[in-house]
């Protein structure tokens, strides 16, 4: 009986594999900065860091988002947006927006 409890704790605390993550709904439009992504698309953004990609003359300050793209997710990511998907340049900073937006940038 003690082993059953231990197995339950391990099973509940183990991180989910990306293929087990819930798939986001890609139906309908999705706001992507000044753009609107359509059904089946996700929003890929790129952000400046504290010093890299900063261009005050162009209006890009530290940690500002400077690029917005709509990308068809397709089957390459298994239907789940994650940092394993190679959709942007730089360091993957995370997935937001109900699983329809991913941000790349630098430190």
N, C-alpha and C positions, 0 to 999 in steps of 0.2 A: 504494500500500500504506500509505503514511503517513496518508492521509485515512481509510482504514478504521479504523485505530487511534484516531484522533481522534474519529470518529463514535461508536465504541464507548464511549470515555470519557465523552463528553457524554451519551449515552443512559443510561449506568449512573449518572450523577450527577445527572440531572435529577429534581426532585421529582415524585412521582406525583400526578396529578390525583385529586381526591376520588372521581370515578367509577371510577377504576382501583384504589382501595383495596379490600382484601379485605372482604367483607361478614361481619359477625359472625353467629354462630349465635344466633338469638333463640328457640331451642327450650328448653322447660322453665322451671322457676322460676329467679329470680335475686334474691339478697338485696339489698335497697335500704334500708340502715339498719334501722329497726324494721319495715319493710314487706317484702313478697315480691312481686316483679313476676312476671307469668305469661308464657307463650309470646307472642312478638311485641312485648313491651314492653321499654323501656329505663328506666334509673333516672336521674332528673334531680335533682341536688342543688344547694343554694344554700349558700354559705359566707360568713361574715363576713370582713372584712379586718382590718387592724391597728387601725382605729378605727371604720370604718363598719359598721353593723348589730350592733355590739357592745352587748349588754345584759346586764350582769353580774347584775342583779336577776332576769332570766329564765334565767340560766345559760348565756348565749351569750358566750363569751370571744373574744379575737382568733383568727381563722382557724378557728373552730369551724364545723362544718356544722350548720345549723339547720333545713333543710327537705329532705324526701325525697318525691319523687313518682314514680309509675310512669306512663309515657306510651307509648302505642302508636306505634311509629316510623312505620309506614305508608310510603307512597310519596313523601312530600314531601321526604325526605332521600336519596332514591335507594337506600334500603336500607343506607346507611352513616351512622353517627352521626358528626357533625363539628361544629365551631364555626359552620359556615355554617347549620346548622339552628337556627331560632329557637324553642327549646324552653324557655328560661329567661330570667330577668331579670338584667341586669347584664352584666359582662364574662365572656366564656367563658374558663374557666381550664384546660380541657382534657378529653380523653376518656380514660377508664381502664377497668379491669375487663373486659378482652377485648372492648372496643368496645361495651359495654352500659351504660356509666355516663358521664354528662357533668356537669361541675360549673360553676356560674356563681357569681359573687361580685363583690366590689369590692376596691379597694386600701386 
